[in-house]
C-alpha cells in the first residue's frame, strides 16, 4: 500500500494524472489486478499478453 501511495503522489506531482483520494487509487489498482487475473483464465496466453501490453501505455 505504501508503494501505491508513493506512486499516486509522484504521478500527481508530475501532473501525469489528477490528484485522487488514496481509496480511489487502491480501488483502481485492485480492479485492474482482478480483471487481469480473470482474463488470464478466460483467454489464450497470446491474447492475455496482448491485452496486458496494450493497457500499460494508457494514462
PDB file of N, H, CA, C and O in Angstrom:
ATOM      1  N   UNK A   1       0.817  -1.177   0.000  1.00  0.00           N
ATOM      2  CA  UNK A   1       0.000   0.000   0.000  1.00  0.00           C
ATOM      3  C   UNK A   1       0.869   1.251   0.000  1.00  0.00           C
ATOM      4  O   UNK A   1       0.509   2.251  -0.622  1.00  0.00           O
ATOM      5  N   UNK A   2       1.991   1.212   0.678  1.00  0.00           N
ATOM      6  H   UNK A   2       2.283   0.400   1.183  1.00  0.00           H
ATOM      7  CA  UNK A   2       2.901   2.348   0.706  1.00  0.00           C
ATOM      8  C   UNK A   2       3.431   2.651  -0.686  1.00  0.00           C
ATOM      9  O   UNK A   2       3.581   3.815  -1.057  1.00  0.00           O
ATOM     10  N   UNK A   3       3.714   1.606  -1.457  1.00  0.00           N
ATOM     11  H   UNK A   3       3.592   0.661  -1.155  1.00  0.00           H
ATOM     12  CA  UNK A   3       4.217   1.797  -2.822  1.00  0.00           C
ATOM     13  C   UNK A   3       3.171   2.499  -3.668  1.00  0.00           C
ATOM     14  O   UNK A   3       3.490   3.440  -4.395  1.00  0.00           O
ATOM     15  N   UNK A   4       1.924   2.054  -3.583  1.00  0.00           N
ATOM     16  H   UNK A   4       1.664   1.290  -2.992  1.00  0.00           H
ATOM     17  CA  UNK A   4       0.857   2.697  -4.354  1.00  0.00           C
ATOM     18  C   UNK A   4       0.669   4.148  -3.941  1.00  0.00           C
ATOM     19  O   UNK A   4       0.434   5.014  -4.784  1.00  0.00           O
ATOM     20  N   UNK A   5       0.772   4.411  -2.660  1.00  0.00           N
ATOM     21  H   UNK A   5       0.963   3.707  -1.975  1.00  0.00           H
ATOM     22  CA  UNK A   5       0.645   5.784  -2.167  1.00  0.00           C
ATOM     23  C   UNK A   5       1.749   6.664  -2.770  1.00  0.00           C
ATOM     24  O   UNK A   5       1.483   7.779  -3.220  1.00  0.00           O
ATOM     25  N   UNK A   6       2.978   6.160  -2.777  1.00  0.00           N
ATOM     26  H   UNK A   6       3.195   5.255  -2.412  1.00  0.00           H
ATOM     27  CA  UNK A   6       4.092   6.905  -3.351  1.00  0.00           C
ATOM     28  C   UNK A   6       3.923   7.142  -4.841  1.00  0.00           C
ATOM     29  O   UNK A   6       4.225   8.229  -5.334  1.00  0.00           O
ATOM     30  N   UNK A   7       3.444   6.137  -5.563  1.00  0.00           N
ATOM     31  H   UNK A   7       3.199   5.254  -5.162  1.00  0.00           H
ATOM     32  CA  UNK A   7       3.212   6.298  -7.000  1.00  0.00           C
ATOM     33  C   UNK A   7       2.123   7.325  -7.274  1.00  0.00           C
ATOM     34  O   UNK A   7       2.232   8.127  -8.201  1.00  0.00           O
ATOM     35  N   UNK A   8       1.075   7.293  -6.461  1.00  0.00           N
ATOM     36  H   UNK A   8       0.987   6.641  -5.707  1.00  0.00           H
ATOM     37  CA  UNK A   8      -0.005   8.270  -6.614  1.00  0.00           C
ATOM     38  C   UNK A   8       0.515   9.687  -6.403  1.00  0.00           C
ATOM     39  O   UNK A   8       0.227  10.579  -7.201  1.00  0.00           O
ATOM     40  N   UNK A   9       1.269   9.897  -5.345  1.00  0.00           N
ATOM     41  H   UNK A   9       1.503   9.172  -4.696  1.00  0.00           H
ATOM     42  CA  UNK A   9       1.811  11.227  -5.068  1.00  0.00           C
ATOM     43  C   UNK A   9       2.754  11.687  -6.174  1.00  0.00           C
ATOM     44  O   UNK A   9       2.704  12.841  -6.599  1.00  0.00           O
ATOM     45  N   UNK A  10       3.610  10.788  -6.635  1.00  0.00           N
ATOM     46  H   UNK A  10       3.651   9.850  -6.290  1.00  0.00           H
ATOM     47  CA  UNK A  10       4.562  11.148  -7.682  1.00  0.00           C
ATOM     48  C   UNK A  10       3.834  11.503  -8.977  1.00  0.00           C
ATOM     49  O   UNK A  10       4.167  12.501  -9.617  1.00  0.00           O
ATOM     50  N   UNK A  11       2.852  10.704  -9.367  1.00  0.00           N
ATOM     51  H   UNK A  11       2.582   9.893  -8.847  1.00  0.00           H
ATOM     52  CA  UNK A  11       2.098  10.981 -10.594  1.00  0.00           C
ATOM     53  C   UNK A  11       1.345  12.297 -10.528  1.00  0.00           C
ATOM     54  O   UNK A  11       1.291  13.035 -11.511  1.00  0.00           O
ATOM     55  N   UNK A  12       0.763  12.596  -9.371  1.00  0.00           N
ATOM     56  H   UNK A  12       0.807  11.996  -8.572  1.00  0.00           H
ATOM     57  CA  UNK A  12       0.049  13.869  -9.216  1.00  0.00           C
ATOM     58  C   UNK A  12       1.036  15.031  -9.247  1.00  0.00           C
ATOM     59  O   UNK A  12       0.769  16.053  -9.879  1.00  0.00           O
ATOM     60  N   UNK A  13       2.177  14.883  -8.570  1.00  0.00           N
ATOM     61  H   UNK A  13       2.394  14.052  -8.057  1.00  0.00           H
ATOM     62  CA  UNK A  13       3.189  15.940  -8.538  1.00  0.00           C
ATOM     63  C   UNK A  13       3.732  16.225  -9.937  1.00  0.00           C
ATOM     64  O   UNK A  13       3.982  17.379 -10.286  1.00  0.00           O
ATOM     65  N   UNK A  14       3.916  15.172 -10.737  1.00  0.00           N
ATOM     66  H   UNK A  14       3.713  14.234 -10.454  1.00  0.00           H
ATOM     67  CA  UNK A  14       4.420  15.337 -12.104  1.00  0.00           C
ATOM     68  C   UNK A  14       3.300  15.677 -13.088  1.00  0.00           C
ATOM     69  O   UNK A  14       3.531  15.788 -14.292  1.00  0.00           O
ATOM     70  N   UNK A  15       2.097  15.840 -12.566  1.00  0.00           N
ATOM     71  H   UNK A  15       1.909  15.750 -11.588  1.00  0.00           H
ATOM     72  CA  UNK A  15       0.917  16.177 -13.373  1.00  0.00           C
ATOM     73  C   UNK A  15       0.635  15.128 -14.446  1.00  0.00           C
ATOM     74  O   UNK A  15       0.177  15.457 -15.540  1.00  0.00           O
ATOM     75  N   UNK A  16       0.912  13.864 -14.126  1.00  0.00           N
ATOM     76  H   UNK A  16       1.285  13.597 -13.238  1.00  0.00           H
ATOM     77  CA  UNK A  16       0.577  12.780 -15.039  1.00  0.00           C
ATOM     78  C   UNK A  16      -0.883  12.376 -14.882  1.00  0.00           C
ATOM     79  O   UNK A  16      -1.472  11.803 -15.799  1.00  0.00           O
ATOM     80  N   UNK A  17      -1.458  12.666 -13.745  1.00  0.00           N
ATOM     81  H   UNK A  17      -0.980  13.131 -13.000  1.00  0.00           H
ATOM     82  CA  UNK A  17      -2.879  12.474 -13.507  1.00  0.00           C
ATOM     83  C   UNK A  17      -3.323  13.417 -12.401  1.00  0.00           C
ATOM     84  O   UNK A  17      -2.510  13.974 -11.663  1.00  0.00           O
ATOM     85  N   UNK A  18      -4.600  13.574 -12.314  1.00  0.00           N
ATOM     86  H   UNK A  18      -5.260  13.122 -12.914  1.00  0.00           H
ATOM     87  CA  UNK A  18      -5.133  14.474 -11.284  1.00  0.00           C
ATOM     88  C   UNK A  18      -5.034  13.810  -9.916  1.00  0.00           C
ATOM     89  O   UNK A  18      -5.056  12.582  -9.826  1.00  0.00           O
ATOM     90  N   UNK A  19      -4.927  14.585  -8.871  1.00  0.00           N
ATOM     91  H   UNK A  19      -4.909  15.583  -8.944  1.00  0.00           H
ATOM     92  CA  UNK A  19      -4.858  14.011  -7.529  1.00  0.00           C
ATOM     93  C   UNK A  19      -6.134  13.224  -7.213  1.00  0.00           C
ATOM     94  O   UNK A  19      -7.241  13.680  -7.497  1.00  0.00           O
ATOM     95  N   UNK A  20      -5.966  12.060  -6.634  1.00  0.00           N
ATOM     96  H   UNK A  20      -5.066  11.689  -6.404  1.00  0.00           H
ATOM     97  CA  UNK A  20      -7.087  11.202  -6.265  1.00  0.00           C
ATOM     98  C   UNK A  20      -6.987  10.855  -4.786  1.00  0.00           C
ATOM     99  O   UNK A  20      -5.908  10.887  -4.195  1.00  0.00           O
ATOM    100  N   UNK A  21      -8.114  10.529  -4.210  1.00  0.00           N
ATOM    101  H   UNK A  21      -8.991  10.503  -4.690  1.00  0.00           H
ATOM    102  CA  UNK A  21      -8.105  10.038  -2.837  1.00  0.00           C
ATOM    103  C   UNK A  21      -7.395   8.682  -2.809  1.00  0.00           C
ATOM    104  O   UNK A  21      -7.475   7.913  -3.767  1.00  0.00           O
ATOM    105  N   UNK A  22      -6.711   8.402  -1.720  1.00  0.00           N
ATOM    106  H   UNK A  22      -6.647   9.027  -0.942  1.00  0.00           H
ATOM    107  CA  UNK A  22      -5.976   7.140  -1.615  1.00  0.00           C
ATOM    108  C   UNK A  22      -6.898   5.942  -1.849  1.00  0.00           C
ATOM    109  O   UNK A  22      -6.487   4.960  -2.467  1.00  0.00           O
ATOM    110  N   UNK A  23      -8.114   6.010  -1.372  1.00  0.00           N
ATOM    111  H   UNK A  23      -8.448   6.808  -0.869  1.00  0.00           H
ATOM    112  CA  UNK A  23      -9.070   4.908  -1.558  1.00  0.00           C
ATOM    113  C   UNK A  23      -9.351   4.683  -3.043  1.00  0.00           C
ATOM    114  O   UNK A  23      -9.484   3.541  -3.483  1.00  0.00           O
ATOM    115  N   UNK A  24      -9.441   5.776  -3.822  1.00  0.00           N
ATOM    116  H   UNK A  24      -9.333   6.703  -3.465  1.00  0.00           H
ATOM    117  CA  UNK A  24      -9.675   5.659  -5.265  1.00  0.00           C
ATOM    118  C   UNK A  24      -8.506   4.966  -5.956  1.00  0.00           C
ATOM    119  O   UNK A  24      -8.707   4.137  -6.843  1.00  0.00           O
ATOM    120  N   UNK A  25      -7.297   5.303  -5.553  1.00  0.00           N
ATOM    121  H   UNK A  25      -7.133   5.976  -4.832  1.00  0.00           H
ATOM    122  CA  UNK A  25      -6.108   4.679  -6.143  1.00  0.00           C
ATOM    123  C   UNK A  25      -6.102   3.186  -5.841  1.00  0.00           C
ATOM    124  O   UNK A  25      -5.847   2.372  -6.729  1.00  0.00           O
ATOM    125  N   UNK A  26      -6.380   2.824  -4.595  1.00  0.00           N
ATOM    126  H   UNK A  26      -6.587   3.485  -3.874  1.00  0.00           H
ATOM    127  CA  UNK A  26      -6.407   1.410  -4.219  1.00  0.00           C
ATOM    128  C   UNK A  26      -7.519   0.660  -4.946  1.00  0.00           C
ATOM    129  O   UNK A  26      -7.300  -0.447  -5.436  1.00  0.00           O
ATOM    130  N   UNK A  27      -8.697   1.247  -5.019  1.00  0.00           N
ATOM    131  H   UNK A  27      -8.875   2.147  -4.621  1.00  0.00           H
ATOM    132  CA  UNK A  27      -9.803   0.592  -5.726  1.00  0.00           C
ATOM    133  C   UNK A  27      -9.466   0.369  -7.193  1.00  0.00           C
ATOM    134  O   UNK A  27      -9.748  -0.695  -7.745  1.00  0.00           O
ATOM    135  N   UNK A  28      -8.869   1.364  -7.818  1.00  0.00           N
ATOM    136  H   UNK A  28      -8.640   2.228  -7.369  1.00  0.00           H
ATOM    137  CA  UNK A  28      -8.482   1.246  -9.222  1.00  0.00           C
ATOM    138  C   UNK A  28      -7.454   0.141  -9.413  1.00  0.00           C
ATOM    139  O   UNK A  28      -7.573  -0.672 -10.330  1.00  0.00           O
ATOM    140  N   UNK A  29      -6.450   0.110  -8.553  1.00  0.00           N
ATOM    141  H   UNK A  29      -6.353   0.771  -7.808  1.00  0.00           H
ATOM    142  CA  UNK A  29      -5.410  -0.908  -8.643  1.00  0.00           C
ATOM    143  C   UNK A  29      -6.001  -2.316  -8.500  1.00  0.00           C
ATOM    144  O   UNK A  29      -5.690  -3.210  -9.287  1.00  0.00           O
ATOM    145  N   UNK A  30      -6.848  -2.498  -7.498  1.00  0.00           N
ATOM    146  H   UNK A  30      -7.100  -1.771  -6.859  1.00  0.00           H
ATOM    147  CA  UNK A  30      -7.412  -3.828  -7.280  1.00  0.00           C
ATOM    148  C   UNK A  30      -8.378  -4.241  -8.389  1.00  0.00           C
ATOM    149  O   UNK A  30      -8.441  -5.421  -8.734  1.00  0.00           O
ATOM    150  N   UNK A  31      -9.123  -3.306  -8.946  1.00  0.00           N
ATOM    151  H   UNK A  31      -9.072  -2.347  -8.666  1.00  0.00           H
ATOM    152  CA  UNK A  31      -9.987  -3.638 -10.086  1.00  0.00           C
ATOM    153  C   UNK A  31      -9.157  -4.092 -11.278  1.00  0.00           C
ATOM    154  O   UNK A  31      -9.496  -5.068 -11.948  1.00  0.00           O
ATOM    155  N   UNK A  32      -8.073  -3.379 -11.534  1.00  0.00           N
ATOM    156  H   UNK A  32      -7.798  -2.587 -10.990  1.00  0.00           H
ATOM    157  CA  UNK A  32      -7.189  -3.752 -12.632  1.00  0.00           C
ATOM    158  C   UNK A  32      -6.588  -5.143 -12.403  1.00  0.00           C
ATOM    159  O   UNK A  32      -6.564  -5.973 -13.312  1.00  0.00           O
ATOM    160  N   UNK A  33      -6.109  -5.385 -11.193  1.00  0.00           N
ATOM    161  H   UNK A  33      -6.129  -4.711 -10.454  1.00  0.00           H
ATOM    162  CA  UNK A  33      -5.500  -6.684 -10.888  1.00  0.00           C
ATOM    163  C   UNK A  33      -6.530  -7.811 -10.953  1.00  0.00           C
ATOM    164  O   UNK A  33      -6.231  -8.888 -11.469  1.00  0.00           O
ATOM    165  N   UNK A  34      -7.734  -7.578 -10.438  1.00  0.00           N
ATOM    166  H   UNK A  34      -7.977  -6.703 -10.018  1.00  0.00           H
ATOM    167  CA  UNK A  34      -8.791  -8.597 -10.512  1.00  0.00           C
ATOM    168  C   UNK A  34      -9.138  -8.912 -11.959  1.00  0.00           C
ATOM    169  O   UNK A  34      -9.310 -10.074 -12.328  1.00  0.00           O
ATOM    170  N   UNK A  35      -9.238  -7.871 -12.773  1.00  0.00           N
ATOM    171  H   UNK A  35      -9.098  -6.927 -12.473  1.00  0.00           H
ATOM    172  CA  UNK A  35      -9.549  -8.074 -14.186  1.00  0.00           C
ATOM    173  C   UNK A  35      -8.467  -8.855 -14.907  1.00  0.00           C
ATOM    174  O   UNK A  35      -8.767  -9.758 -15.688  1.00  0.00           O
ATOM    175  N   UNK A  36      -7.213  -8.518 -14.653  1.00  0.00           N
ATOM    176  H   UNK A  36      -6.969  -7.785 -14.018  1.00  0.00           H
ATOM    177  CA  UNK A  36      -6.115  -9.240 -15.280  1.00  0.00           C
ATOM    178  C   UNK A  36      -6.082 -10.696 -14.837  1.00  0.00           C
ATOM    179  O   UNK A  36      -5.837 -11.593 -15.643  1.00  0.00           O
ATOM    180  N   UNK A  37      -6.329 -10.923 -13.560  1.00  0.00           N
ATOM    181  H   UNK A  37      -6.528 -10.194 -12.905  1.00  0.00           H
ATOM    182  CA  UNK A  37      -6.343 -12.293 -13.045  1.00  0.00           C
ATOM    183  C   UNK A  37      -7.446 -13.110 -13.726  1.00  0.00           C
ATOM    184  O   UNK A  37      -7.221 -14.252 -14.126  1.00  0.00           O
ATOM    185  N   UNK A  38      -8.626 -12.524 -13.852  1.00  0.00           N
ATOM    186  H   UNK A  38      -8.809 -11.596 -13.527  1.00  0.00           H
ATOM    187  CA  UNK A  38      -9.740 -13.222 -14.502  1.00  0.00           C
ATOM    188  C   UNK A  38      -9.444 -13.489 -15.971  1.00  0.00           C
ATOM    189  O   UNK A  38      -9.692 -14.587 -16.469  1.00  0.00           O
ATOM    190  N   UNK A  39      -8.915 -12.487 -16.662  1.00  0.00           N
ATOM    191  H   UNK A  39      -8.713 -11.595 -16.257  1.00  0.00           H
ATOM    192  CA  UNK A  39      -8.634 -12.655 -18.087  1.00  0.00           C
ATOM    193  C   UNK A  39      -7.577 -13.718 -18.346  1.00  0.00           C
ATOM    194  O   UNK A  39      -7.596 -14.367 -19.391  1.00  0.00           O
ATOM    195  N   UNK A  40      -6.677 -13.900 -17.427  1.00  0.00           N
ATOM    196  H   UNK A  40      -6.662 -13.372 -16.577  1.00  0.00           H
ATOM    197  CA  UNK A  40      -5.624 -14.910 -17.602  1.00  0.00           C
ATOM    198  C   UNK A  40      -6.231 -16.294 -17.790  1.00  0.00           C
ATOM    199  O   UNK A  40      -5.661 -17.138 -18.483  1.00  0.00           O
ATOM    200  N   UNK A  41      -7.378 -16.526 -17.178  1.00  0.00           N
ATOM    201  H   UNK A  41      -7.841 -15.841 -16.615  1.00  0.00           H
ATOM    202  CA  UNK A  41      -8.009 -17.846 -17.269  1.00  0.00           C
ATOM    203  C   UNK A  41      -9.126 -17.915 -18.298  1.00  0.00           C
ATOM    204  O   UNK A  41      -9.640 -18.998 -18.577  1.00  0.00           O
ATOM    205  N   UNK A  42      -9.509 -16.777 -18.867  1.00  0.00           N
ATOM    206  H   UNK A  42      -9.091 -15.898 -18.640  1.00  0.00           H
ATOM    207  CA  UNK A  42     -10.582 -16.756 -19.851  1.00  0.00           C
ATOM    208  C   UNK A  42     -10.075 -16.752 -21.291  1.00  0.00           C
ATOM    209  O   UNK A  42     -10.773 -17.201 -22.200  1.00  0.00           O
ATOM    210  N   UNK A  43      -8.866 -16.248 -21.495  1.00  0.00           N
ATOM    211  H   UNK A  43      -8.299 -15.884 -20.756  1.00  0.00           H
ATOM    212  CA  UNK A  43      -8.343 -16.076 -22.851  1.00  0.00           C
ATOM    213  C   UNK A  43      -7.046 -16.854 -23.031  1.00  0.00           C
ATOM    214  O   UNK A  43      -6.417 -17.284 -22.064  1.00  0.00           O
ATOM    215  N   UNK A  44      -6.669 -17.021 -24.275  1.00  0.00           N
ATOM    216  H   UNK A  44      -7.179 -16.672 -25.060  1.00  0.00           H
ATOM    217  CA  UNK A  44      -5.395 -17.695 -24.563  1.00  0.00           C
ATOM    218  C   UNK A  44      -4.245 -16.856 -24.012  1.00  0.00           C
ATOM    219  O   UNK A  44      -4.395 -15.659 -23.765  1.00  0.00           O
ATOM    220  N   UNK A  45      -3.112 -17.494 -23.828  1.00  0.00           N
ATOM    221  H   UNK A  45      -2.990 -18.466 -24.029  1.00  0.00           H
ATOM    222  CA  UNK A  45      -1.938 -16.783 -23.320  1.00  0.00           C
ATOM    223  C   UNK A  45      -1.550 -15.626 -24.244  1.00  0.00           C
ATOM    224  O   UNK A  45      -1.191 -14.546 -23.777  1.00  0.00           O
ATOM    225  N   UNK A  46      -1.625 -15.859 -25.551  1.00  0.00           N
ATOM    226  H   UNK A  46      -1.917 -16.737 -25.931  1.00  0.00           H
ATOM    227  CA  UNK A  46      -1.259 -14.821 -26.513  1.00  0.00           C
ATOM    228  C   UNK A  46      -2.209 -13.617 -26.397  1.00  0.00           C
ATOM    229  O   UNK A  46      -1.758 -12.472 -26.418  1.00  0.00           O
ATOM    230  N   UNK A  47      -3.513 -13.868 -26.276  1.00  0.00           N
ATOM    231  H   UNK A  47      -3.880 -14.799 -26.259  1.00  0.00           H
ATOM    232  CA  UNK A  47      -4.474 -12.776 -26.146  1.00  0.00           C
ATOM    233  C   UNK A  47      -4.288 -12.053 -24.814  1.00  0.00           C
ATOM    234  O   UNK A  47      -4.372 -10.827 -24.753  1.00  0.00           O
ATOM    235  N   UNK A  48      -4.040 -12.801 -23.766  1.00  0.00           N
ATOM    236  H   UNK A  48      -3.972 -13.798 -23.816  1.00  0.00           H
ATOM    237  CA  UNK A  48      -3.806 -12.194 -22.455  1.00  0.00           C
ATOM    238  C   UNK A  48      -2.588 -11.268 -22.506  1.00  0.00           C
ATOM    239  O   UNK A  48      -2.654 -10.134 -22.031  1.00  0.00           O
ATOM    240  N   UNK A  49      -1.490 -11.736 -23.071  1.00  0.00           N
ATOM    241  H   UNK A  49      -1.436 -12.657 -23.457  1.00  0.00           H
ATOM    242  CA  UNK A  49      -0.279 -10.917 -23.152  1.00  0.00           C
ATOM    243  C   UNK A  49      -0.498  -9.690 -24.037  1.00  0.00           C
ATOM    244  O   UNK A  49       0.033  -8.617 -23.750  1.00  0.00           O
ATOM    245  N   UNK A  50      -1.280  -9.842 -25.114  1.00  0.00           N
ATOM    246  H   UNK A  50      -1.712 -10.713 -25.347  1.00  0.00           H
ATOM    247  CA  UNK A  50      -1.593  -8.695 -25.973  1.00  0.00           C
ATOM    248  C   UNK A  50      -2.353  -7.641 -25.175  1.00  0.00           C
ATOM    249  O   UNK A  50      -2.045  -6.452 -25.262  1.00  0.00           O
ATOM    250  N   UNK A  51      -3.330  -8.066 -24.410  1.00  0.00           N
ATOM    251  H   UNK A  51      -3.581  -9.031 -24.340  1.00  0.00           H
ATOM    252  CA  UNK A  51      -4.117  -7.132 -23.601  1.00  0.00           C
ATOM    253  C   UNK A  51      -3.257  -6.470 -22.527  1.00  0.00           C
ATOM    254  O   UNK A  51      -3.372  -5.269 -22.286  1.00  0.00           O
ATOM    255  N   UNK A  52      -2.409  -7.248 -21.894  1.00  0.00           N
ATOM    256  H   UNK A  52      -2.317  -8.224 -22.090  1.00  0.00           H
ATOM    257  CA  UNK A  52      -1.538  -6.719 -20.854  1.00  0.00           C
ATOM    258  C   UNK A  52      -0.619  -5.631 -21.412  1.00  0.00           C
ATOM    259  O   UNK A  52      -0.467  -4.570 -20.807  1.00  0.00           O
ATOM    260  N   UNK A  53      -0.019  -5.895 -22.544  1.00  0.00           N
ATOM    261  H   UNK A  53      -0.141  -6.757 -23.035  1.00  0.00           H
ATOM    262  CA  UNK A  53       0.868  -4.893 -23.175  1.00  0.00           C
ATOM    263  C   UNK A  53       0.080  -3.664 -23.625  1.00  0.00           C
ATOM    264  O   UNK A  53       0.605  -2.551 -23.615  1.00  0.00           O
ATOM    265  N   UNK A  54      -1.158  -3.861 -24.012  1.00  0.00           N
ATOM    266  H   UNK A  54      -1.585  -4.766 -24.020  1.00  0.00           H
ATOM    267  CA  UNK A  54      -1.977  -2.762 -24.530  1.00  0.00           C
ATOM    268  C   UNK A  54      -2.364  -1.758 -23.451  1.00  0.00           C
ATOM    269  O   UNK A  54      -2.492  -0.570 -23.749  1.00  0.00           O
ATOM    270  N   UNK A  55      -2.554  -2.194 -22.209  1.00  0.00           N
ATOM    271  H   UNK A  55      -2.450  -3.159 -21.967  1.00  0.00           H
ATOM    272  CA  UNK A  55      -3.056  -1.282 -21.185  1.00  0.00           C
ATOM    273  C   UNK A  55      -1.990  -0.385 -20.587  1.00  0.00           C
ATOM    274  O   UNK A  55      -2.322   0.705 -20.121  1.00  0.00           O
ATOM    275  N   UNK A  56      -0.721  -0.786 -20.577  1.00  0.00           N
ATOM    276  H   UNK A  56      -0.451  -1.671 -20.956  1.00  0.00           H
ATOM    277  CA  UNK A  56       0.295  -0.021 -19.862  1.00  0.00           C
ATOM    278  C   UNK A  56       0.562   1.380 -20.435  1.00  0.00           C
ATOM    279  O   UNK A  56       0.862   2.285 -19.657  1.00  0.00           O
ATOM    280  N   UNK A  57       0.469   1.606 -21.757  1.00  0.00           N
ATOM    281  H   UNK A  57       0.225   0.870 -22.389  1.00  0.00           H
ATOM    282  CA  UNK A  57       0.723   2.966 -22.245  1.00  0.00           C
ATOM    283  C   UNK A  57      -0.385   3.960 -21.912  1.00  0.00           C
ATOM    284  O   UNK A  57      -0.185   5.163 -22.076  1.00  0.00           O
ATOM    285  N   UNK A  58      -1.535   3.501 -21.455  1.00  0.00           N
ATOM    286  H   UNK A  58      -1.697   2.523 -21.323  1.00  0.00           H
ATOM    287  CA  UNK A  58      -2.664   4.386 -21.198  1.00  0.00           C
ATOM    288  C   UNK A  58      -2.504   5.068 -19.866  1.00  0.00           C
ATOM    289  O   UNK A  58      -2.295   4.406 -18.849  1.00  0.00           O
ATOM    290  N   UNK A  59      -2.600   6.388 -19.854  1.00  0.00           N
ATOM    291  H   UNK A  59      -2.770   6.926 -20.679  1.00  0.00           H
ATOM    292  CA  UNK A  59      -2.539   7.154 -18.596  1.00  0.00           C
ATOM    293  C   UNK A  59      -3.271   8.450 -18.734  1.00  0.00           C
ATOM    294  O   UNK A  59      -3.330   9.229 -17.783  1.00  0.00           O
TER     295      UNK A  59
END
